[in-house]
Amino acid sequence: MKQVRWLAALGAVLALSSGTSTRASAGGQSFHYVEESARLGPDLSPVGTSTTDVNLVDVDADGDLDIYLAEGTDTIAGRPDRLLVNDGDGVFTDETALRLPPPNNQNSATADFGDVDGDGDRDAIVAGVLGEDLLLNDGAGFFTLANGQIPPPIVIPPLNRFDISADVRLVDIDGDSDLDALVSNENPFNPSPTGGDQNRIWMNDGGGVFTDETAARLPAANDQTGAMLPGDIDADGDLDVVVLNRGQDFVLVNDGTAHFTNQTAARFPVTTDSSRGGALADLDGDGDLDLVVGNSRNEPVAQYRNDGHGVFKAVAFGHVPFPDETDAGFVLVDLDDDGDSDVYLPNAGAFQSGHGFLGGPDRYFRNNGNGKFKERTDKHFDPPSDPTTAAAFGDLDGDGDLDLVTGASGPGGGERLFIRRHNGNHVTVD
């Protein structure tokens, strides 16, 4: 995740890529990533464009992964999102103009893909500044704008109350077999201690028409949220939600009918860090969902162990940030094919202003299977020095292992592609 996450101009904070990537076969610990960014083709985006999310998704149902890039700026002005189509061998053509609907000028933060209208293809909701977009897929990877099927943006004068959504997650939250939407609102203008505004839940009627049922289903809260993570934390068969915030993270427990209560005080430690992305997963192999969280502002990764009943305890992760490190995203991925989840941190480096960062190396931490992580970046990566703001893993060239695409911001920023290689020049063993 997918996304994303760093301070924008005018106070707007855009959530970048976060989420999980699927596991590929073979490879073990003997792998190295080699840059082959020429496969992406030229990037003709205007100056001032920032890649805020990278999505690897088969939009045209041809069996390979295409690339959807959410693009934004450090002002209210938008930029066209980009769609790069895979030829099957990991070489991409920019087919944005052909496949994405006009006006395509939103200021995007993240996108999430799923079949929202039940026709068997991958649609998308794109979250960002001043509202969301619903893109419906015709089955062949050509999209139609269908914003009449989602709630309109919330705009309450004066300027300090309007939608700045950091993240969106498509998930069947009420168990009726269609995808609902969790929309994280990170409005920094609302004059609360940390800024923020009300997160939202949109319920799907099964045909891709969404209704805002926030008031009936979510506790009222003006919090500055980077992401909402759905998962059955208490093993009762329904999906709960962990809310990642600047400040106190929240635990919202589902009553079984997709109505949520805030049970943070009983289930989660006091937190003061700036949570920018994370994931729920069984990190220690005991069968329940633990939590790992990436934090910006030169704050370390946080890890929380689940007791099996949805009560979390903080445990050490072992991440010591570099000087001026800004972890602008978070990816949970099994890179060594051992069945547990490792962590990849996109690092934008020292913050300047707006979307400007000086860059720094991304970082990879390997899980030993028991929820203990050790950095293994140098053994497998030649870390990019770009200000990396988003990353995603997937098999782009059809060889059965996970390749990497990164996005960036600021001077010198742009997308980069790294192919996973197994050869005599790059065989490493931890």
N, C-alpha and C positions, 0 to 999 in steps of 0.2 A: 502497500500500500502503500498495493497500493501504496498515505502521504506524506510530509511537507512542513518545515514549519519555522517561520522566522518573522521578525518585525518588519512591517512595510511602512512606507511613508504615510502620512496622515494618520498614523496610528493603526493602520489596517494590518492585521496579522493573518497571513494566508497559510493554511495547513498544507504541508507537502506530503510526499509519499510515505505511507505506512501501510503495514499489513503483512500477509503471509504469501509465500510463493510455494508452488507445488514441488514435490520431490521428483528428481529424475533418477534413472538407473545408472549403476556402475560408477566407478571413479574413485571411491574411497578418499584417501587423503593425498593421493598423488595427482595433483592438478595445479594448473597455473593459468591465470587470466592474461590474455594477450590483446592489446588494443587493435581493433580493426574498424575504426570509425568511418572509414571510407564507404563501408557498406550502407551507411545511412543516407548517403547522398548529401547535396548541399543544403545548408540551413539559410534560407533567405529571410528570416524573421527580421522585422525592423529593430533598430537600436533601442535598447531599453526593455526588451522582451525577456522575461524570466520563465524558465520551465519549472512549474510548481508541482507537477505530478507526472509520473510515467506509468502507463498501463500497458501490459502485454496481454493481448486478447485477440482471439480469432474472430474478427468482425465479419468476414466474408465466407465463413464456413468451408474453407478449403483445406483445413487440417493443419495450418501453420499459424504462428503467432504474429499478429500485426502490432503496431505501436501507436497508441493514442497519447498525445502529449498535451497536457493542460498548460496553458500559457497565461501569464499575467504581467502586471506592471506594478510599480510602487506608487501609482496614483489611482484615481478612479477610472482612468482610461483603460480600455481593454486591448487585447491582442487576439488574433485568430488562433484557436487551437489547431493542432496538426495531426493528420492521420497518415502514417507511413505503412504501405502495404508490402507484405513479404512475398517474394517470388518462390518461396519454399526452401530455398537454400540459404536464407539469412541475408539476402540483398534486398534493399527497400527502395520503394518509389513513393514520393510525396504525392498523394492523391487527394489532398485536402479539398481543393476546389471542386473536384468531381463528386466527392462523397459526403462532405459535411454541408449542412444547409446554411444559407445566409440568414442573419447577417454575420454570424460567427465572429463577433467582436466583444465577447464577454471578458471580464477579468476573472479568470478561472483559478480556483484553488486546488480542487481534486475532482476526479470523475470515478464513478463506480459502475460496473457493467453487470447486467443480468437480464433475464427474460421477464420483463415487467408485464407484458400483455399476453403471455401464454401462447405465442406463436412459434416458439422453438428457437429463436435467434437472440443475440445479445444486444439489448438496448442499453442506454446509459442515462444517468442523471449526473449533470456537471454542477458542482457547487462553486460559489465564488462571491464576489462583491456585488451587491445590489440584486441578489436573487439567483435562482437555479434555472437550468435548462434541462428539459426532457428530450432526448434524442431517440426516436423509434427507428429500428433497423428493418429494412424490407426483406431481410434474409440473405441478401447478397452483399451487405456491407455498405449500403447507401442509406443515409439517415435523413429523417424528416423531423423538424422542430415541432414539438407538440406541447407547448407550454400551457395551453388551455386545459390540459389534463393534470396539472399540478397546482398547488396553492400559489397565489401571487406573492411577490415580495412584501414584507412588512416594512412600511415606511411611516414613521411617526415623527413629525417635525418637533424640534429643529433637527439639525444635521446629526445630532448625537444618537439618533435612534433609527437605524436601518440595518438591513441584512448584510452581514459580512460572515459568510459561512466558511468555516475552515475545513469541513469534511462532510461526506455523505456516505452512508453504508446501506446497501440494499440487502435486506434480510427478512425472512418470514418470521416476524416477531410474534404473531398471534396463532401460528400453527394451522393456517387455512390454505397452505400450499401456494400462496403467491408472495411476491417480494414487496415488503413495505420499505419505508425509508426512514433512517435516523439521520437528522440534519443537525450538525454541530454549529452553533452560532458563536463566533468569536469577536463580536462587536466590541472594539476597544473604546468607543466613544461614550458609552453609557457610564455615567459618573458613579460607579460602585468602586469598592476598594481595589479591585483588579480589572475594572472594565467588564465587558461581557454582556450577555443578554440571554433570553430564554432559548434553550435547545428545543427542537421540534421533532414530532413523530407524525409521519404521514402514512395513513392506512390505504392499501390498494384494494380496489373492488374486484380484482381478478382480471380485469381487462386493461390495466394500466392507467386507470383514473384514480388519482390520489386525493384524499381528504385530510386536512389538518385536524388531528384529534389530540393535539398537545394538551389542552386544558383538561381533558377528561382522563388522560393516561399518564402524563409525566408530572412529577412534583414541580412547583414553581421555583425557579432559581435563575438569577442573573449571574451567570458564571462565564468565564472566558475559556471556552472549551476548544481543545485541539482535535479531539476525536471521541466518539462513543463506541465502545467495544462490546458487541453482543456475545454472550456465552452462558451456558448453564453452570454457574459457579457453585450452586448448592445441590446439584445432582437430583433435582426434583422433576426433570423432564421438560422444563420450559427455559426460555432464553432470558437471562438477566442482562444488565448493562453496567459496565464500568465506564464512568465519565472521566476523561483525562483533562485536567484543568491547569491553568496557571494558578497555583495555590492548592487548595484542598481538592484532591480527587474524590469522586463520589461512587458509592455502590448503590445501584437501584435494583431492587428485587421484584421479580415478576410474580404476580399472584396466581398465574396460570391462565389468565384471560388478557394478558398484555396490558395490565394496569400496574404501575410501578410505585413502590414506596422507597424513600430514601432511608437506607439502613447503614449508612456510613459509620456512624458512631460505634455501632456494635460489631462491625465487620472489617474496618480498615484503619490503619494508623493515621495519625495527623501528618499531613504533607504540606510543604511550602514551596516546592520546586515548580519549574515551568515545564509541565508535561507536554511534549510535542507529538508523540506517537508511541504506539506500543502494541502489544498483542496478548491475548489469552491463549495459553497452550499448556500441555502437560510437560513442563520443563524437567521434572525430576523422575518421571516414569512411575508415579504412584497412582495414576488413573484419574486425577482431577485436574482442573484448569488453574494453573498458576498465572501470574502476571509479570511481564517485564515491560519497562517504560523508558523511552528515550527522552532526555531533558535537554533543553537548550540553555543558553546563558552560562556556558562553561560549567554545567552541573552534571554529575555522573549519572550513568544509567542506574535505575532502581529496579530491584527484583522483589517480588512478594510471593511467599509460599502459601498455598491454600491448604487448610486443614482437612479438606474433604467435605466440609459443610458450608463453604463459602465465607469463611473467616480467614483473613489474610494477615501474614506476619512478614515484616521486612527482613530480608536476608541479603548478605553481601553479593554483589555481582562481580566486583573487581575492576571496574572501569575507572581509570584515573584520567580525566580530560587533559589533552594537551593545552598549553597556554593559548588563549584566544580561540578555543574550539567551540564551534556552534553546530551541534548535531541537529541538522535541519530536517531529518527524516528518520525512519526506522523500518528495517526489514527483518522479519523472522523467516529463516530459510534453512533447510537441511543441505548444506553444501558438501559435506563429507559422506553423505549417503549411509549414515549409521542409524537412521530412524529417529533421531532427536532433532530439536530445533536449535540452530545457531543464530547469531545476531550479526547483521551488517549495518553499520552506521554511516550514512552520508554526512560528510563534514563540510560546511561552508567556510569555515575559518573565521578570522576576525571580522566582526561586524563594523561597517563604516556608517552608512546611512541608507535609508530607503531599502532597495534590494542589493545594496553593494556589500560584498564580502571579499576578503583578500585570498580566500582559498586555503586548503590544507588537505592532508591525506585522509581518505575514508578509512574505516577500521572494521576488522572482522574478528569476531570472538567465537571460538569453537566450544560447544557444549560437550562435556564428558559423559552425558547420559544421566547424570544425577543432579542437574541444575547448577553445575559449577562450570564457569566460563573462563577461558584463557585466550588472550589475544594471539592470533596467528596470521595477522595481516601480511607481514613481510614474506611468509612462506608461500603465499598463494597469489599475491597481488603486487603490482607495481602501482601503488595508490595514486590516483589522479590528484594533481595539485589545484584543479579547478575549484571554485566555490560550489561544491555539490549540494544540491537542494532536493534531489529526488533520485530514487533508484528502484529498479525492479529486476528480478531474475526470471528467466524462462528459457526453454529450448528453442532458440531462434533459427538454428541451422539444421535441425532435424537429426542430430547425431545422438540424442538421448540424454544429454546432460544440460546443465543450467548455465546459460550465458547471462551477461549483465548489460543493462542500459542505464546510464546515469544522465541526469539533467542538471543544469547549473544556472547561475545568476551572476549579474554584474559583469565587469570588464573581462573579456575572454571566456565568458560562459557559453555553453552550448551542449548539445547532446553528445555522448560518447558511447561507443559499443565495445564490449570486451568479450571475446570468445574464449570459452574454456578449452584448454588444450591438455593433452596427455602425451608427452614425448620425452625423449632422453634429455633434452635441454631443460625441461621444467618438471622433473620428478622430485617431489619432496615428501618426507615422512615426518609426522609430528612425533 
